[in-house]
Each structure stands twice: as structure tokens, then as C-alpha cells.
């Protein structure tokens, strides 16, 4: 039976929410294999001088744990 683990990560981008999520997946995939899905738990923006300066996301990344024989 496959086991799925979930980790929570925070990522940001100066471009968009979409870019922040893509960055989270790219960074997590450097050390985690078998990523199945990403649930975006929360969004936020930082504002500087009445303009959005960065977009942030909190993501839950689900991945299958390798079964050992």
C-alpha cells in the first residue's frame, strides 16, 4: 500500500502567485521525489509604496514514499 507524506512550504515571487507556486514545486523537487500534488493553502502579497512588491503562497506538497522491498 503506498504511503503519502505532506510537507508545508512557503514560497514567494516578484512576478505572480503562479510563479510562486512553480518556484515552490521546483525547489521542493530538488530533494523530494514522487510529488503527486500541491494544495495552495494561503495567499498573501507584500506592499511597498502602495504597490504589490511580491506574491507569497503557503503550499502543502504531497508525495509518495518509496516502498522498500
C-alpha positions as CSV (number, residue, x, y, z in Angstrom):
1,X,0.0,0.0,0.0
2,X,1.5,3.4,-1.0
3,X,2.2,5.9,1.8
4,X,1.8,9.6,1.1
5,X,3.6,12.3,3.1
6,X,2.7,16.0,3.2
7,X,5.1,18.9,3.8
8,X,4.2,22.6,4.1
9,X,6.4,25.1,2.3
10,X,6.3,28.9,1.8
11,X,7.4,30.5,-1.5
12,X,7.4,34.0,-3.0
13,X,7.8,35.7,-6.3
14,X,8.0,39.2,-7.5
15,X,6.0,38.2,-10.7
16,X,2.8,36.4,-9.6
17,X,1.1,33.8,-7.4
18,X,1.5,31.3,-10.3
19,X,5.2,31.9,-10.4
20,X,5.5,31.5,-6.6
21,X,3.8,28.0,-6.8
22,X,6.0,27.0,-9.7
23,X,9.0,28.1,-7.7
24,X,7.8,26.0,-4.7
25,X,7.5,22.9,-6.8
26,X,10.9,23.5,-8.5
27,X,12.6,23.9,-5.1
28,X,10.9,21.0,-3.4
29,X,11.6,18.7,-6.3
30,X,15.3,19.2,-5.8
31,X,15.2,17.0,-2.7
32,X,11.7,15.3,-2.8
33,X,10.8,12.7,-5.4
34,X,7.3,11.4,-6.5
35,X,5.4,14.6,-6.0
36,X,1.7,13.9,-6.5
37,X,0.0,17.2,-5.9
38,X,0.3,20.7,-4.4
39,X,-2.5,22.3,-2.4
40,X,-2.3,26.1,-2.1
41,X,-3.3,26.7,1.5
42,X,-3.0,30.5,1.6
43,X,-2.1,33.6,-0.5
44,X,-0.6,36.9,0.5
45,X,1.1,39.9,-1.0
46,X,3.7,42.3,0.3
47,X,3.0,46.0,-0.5
48,X,5.6,48.7,-0.8
49,X,4.7,52.3,-1.7
50,X,1.1,51.3,-2.4
51,X,2.1,48.7,-5.0
52,X,2.5,45.0,-4.7
53,X,6.1,44.1,-4.3
54,X,5.9,40.3,-4.0
55,X,3.4,37.5,-4.0
56,X,3.5,34.7,-1.4
57,X,1.9,31.3,-1.1
58,X,1.8,28.6,1.6
59,X,1.6,25.2,-0.1
60,X,1.1,21.7,1.1
61,X,3.1,19.3,-1.1
62,X,2.1,15.6,-1.2
63,X,4.4,12.9,-2.3
64,X,4.5,9.1,-2.4
65,X,7.1,7.5,-0.1
66,X,9.1,4.8,-1.9
67,X,8.3,1.3,-0.8
68,X,11.4,-0.8,0.2
69,X,11.4,-4.5,-0.7
